[in-house]
Amino acid sequence: MPDSSFDVTRFENRNGVISWRISGWLHGLRIRKSFKSREEAGAEWAALEAKAAQAAGNVRGTSTFLTDDQLRAAEAITECRGFEDSRGRTFFDSIDEAKAGVRRGAATASQPTATD
């Protein structure tokens, strides 16, 4: 019983009206829905496929203000979690040290003065 396969088929009702049916399986449950138009069936098919993909890959959608490039960079950084270099320091240890150095350097750096 596949978990992410949905079919959209055209069929004729007993009264002669053409309808569209989605059928398949999601989380072990049979899905079977009928729609008046192909567009409605297509939208539901896309939603069901997304739900199946989320379940299969432990993925969920969320909104963010990040650009695509920023999001990819953030995902790459989180993949570094648990990685240790030869000294036993993680990526996040390096970030913390760098932030501490910037703060320390900012406090001790001489401030520029205006010249007349």
N, C-alpha and C positions, 0 to 999 in steps of 0.2 A: 504494500500500500504506500505509494509515493506521497511525500509530505508537501511537495511544492509544485504539483502539476495540475493545472486547471485548463479545461477546454471550453471554448466558446463555440457553440453550434447554433445554426439556424434551424428552426422547426416551424411547422404549421399547426396551429391549434385546431381543435375539432370544428370551430366556427369559421375556419379558413383564414384567420389572421396570422400573419408572420410574426414570430417572436424570436428572441435570442436567449439561449440558456447557457449558464456557467455551471460546470460540474467539476468536482475534484475532491481532494482530501486536504484538511488542515488540522493539525494536531490530533490526527486519528479520527476526526469527525468528517462525515460526508457533507459536502457543500453542494447544494443544487438550487439555483435561483434563476428565475425567468425575468426578462426585461422586454419592454416594448420596442426599444431601439437598439441598434448596434452600438451606438455611442455610450449609452447607459451601461450596457454589458461590458464594454471595453474599460470604462472607468472602474467598475467593480472588479474586473479581472486584474487590473493594475494594483488595486488596493489589496486584494487577496494574495497576489504574488509578493507584494512588499511585506505583508504579515508573515508569509511563509519564509521569506529570506531573513527576516529579523529573527524568527524562531530558530532557524537553522544555524545562523552565524552569530548569535548573541549580539545583534546590532539593533540600535534604536535611533530614531531620528530626533533631532533637537534643533532649536533655532539658536543662532549665534551671530554676533556682530563681527566675527573674524572673516577676513577674506579667505578664498580657497587656499592661497599660498600660506597664510598664517595658520590655518587649520591643519594643513599637512605638516607644517613645522611643529606645531604643538603635538600632533600625533606621534611624530618621530621622536620628540623629546620624551614623551611618556613611555615609549618603547625602551628607553635607556634605563628605566627603573629596574633596580636590582643588578645592573651591570657594574662590576668593580674593576678598576685598573690594577696594575701590578702592585700598587701600594695599599690596596684595599679600600680606596676612596671611590665613592659613587659619583656619577654625573651631578647629582644634586648637592653633594658635599662641595664640589668645585664651584657650583653656582653660589652657594652660601658664602664660601670664602671670597669669591669675587665681589659679591654685594657688600660684605663687611669691609673689604679693602677700599671700595669706592666710597663708602660712608666715612671711613677713617681718613682717606685721602682728601675728601671734600672738607672735612672739619679742620685739617691741618694746613691746607693749601692757602697761600697768601692771596688775599683779595686784590684785584687790580684797582688802582686808584686813578682818578681823573687828573689829567695834567692840564695846567692853564696855558 
